[in-house]
């Protein structure tokens, strides 16, 4: 029941945010968004009532944890066997690691509803359940029984269980079919997209965003806001740093919105793990912070973040920041970055608060730079643009770009922000007195 309400409330939140944004500029679209809120809420209420009826009757496997996934398929087998139904479960072709958690949970929900229908309505003596990820990019579920078939009154009337399963698949942009089974009863077949192939990013591609924050309301708020903008796609969320690293490896987002203070693993450690992973070389981390009180911004930038923004920033500012970072640029201007770094460097111990092995790696990278590359790095840290550096050194902007590319490669920096941090962290540049 939890995943029904969570998914539906998320949809309601997004549509409500869309209505709020559209009410002045496009009243007709806002009205449609409000109507969609009502339809979604009504559908969720019907499913909740149905599930409560099952739990009260004691006829369905009670859902006692909020995120039951297909690793609990054994519970469904036990439930069916308890009704004297012979069951075969086939998971050999299902790679759970490559299926997003919310899809895995939804598939289990569909399987649970199918099992409940078999026990309550099918009159079956035999059933099979099969999960598969053999078709690239899709997670699939097939449930068969040898019961009464689609001619049964409940099925013919469009029983709420079938409607619920169909709606779950639709919300996941998947397909749902119910047709005669080779066993003689009903076959339920569900196929939902589980992943997408990574392609070179173009202007037409949406920016894929992973939202990381330990507060549910904050994550939900960002999802609702970003869901109203063209070209932004929320591909996942995480509530702590450890989950963020795992989800980033699985989803390969373009941008990670990263909180700092979180349980299990904080945002700084998670940022370092993500930016240090060669498989995530194109993923950028954007730190969410309250600058006036958060003294970890510098460490986050030093760990590889491409910039930061305030949590209470306007929606347009948040989206603009995401787009800047997704292009591979630093979020803040070089001169602003310089002042920020000087402020934090002046207050931190020599050598920084980072890990010793990281400091040693940076010193080795500094040694590998040529005199010209060091010279350019110093000017970057002082806040000069490429054109200003070219004018200062009497070389072309194209030559500056070439040197910068080499410096970034040697220092393992993603952007200018990280180059500025590197310059101060290694002592190449010192804060102004």
Helices and strands as residue ranges (DSSP letters): H 2-22, H 27-57, G 70-72, H 73-82, E 86-93, G 96-98, H 101-117, I 118-122, E 126-132, E 138-145, H 153-156, H 160-171, E 175-180, E 186-193, E 207-212, H 216-226, E 232-238, H 241-251, E 255-258, H 267-275, G 278-280, E 284-289, H 297-302, E 307-310, H 315-326, H 334-347, H 356-367, H 371-381, H 386-393, H 397-411, H 416-425
